[in-house]
Amino acid sequence: MSAIIHVIAKRWERGWDLILDEDNVTSVTDLDNAEQQVRDYLGTIEPNVDHSGTAVSIKVSPEQEL
């Protein structure tokens, strides 16, 4: 069974902050690349784990507009 990572996306002037939890945040300029960026980030904090099958659920912060 693959893991599901729930991410909150918050817009800022140069892209999006992708908040995994209070200690883990990464950024991306284009929201279309957010899923891969989250997997890449997970690979940096857990290099011995294969994250290719990790499902990424991205929710835009309610106060943000696309």
Rosetta blueprint (number, residue, H / E / L):
1 M L
2 S L
3 A L
4 I E
5 I E
6 H E
7 V E
8 I E
9 A E
10 K E
11 R E
12 W E
13 E L
14 R L
15 G E
16 W E
17 D E
18 L E
19 I E
20 L E
21 D E
22 E L
23 D L
24 N E
25 V E
26 T E
27 S E
28 V E
29 T L
30 D L
31 L H
32 D H
33 N H
34 A H
35 E H
36 Q H
37 Q H
38 V H
39 R H
40 D H
41 Y H
42 L H
43 G H
44 T H
45 I H
46 E L
47 P L
48 N L
49 V L
50 D L
51 H L
52 S L
53 G L
54 T L
55 A E
56 V E
57 S E
58 I E
59 K E
60 V E
61 S L
62 P L
63 E L
64 Q L
65 E L
66 L L
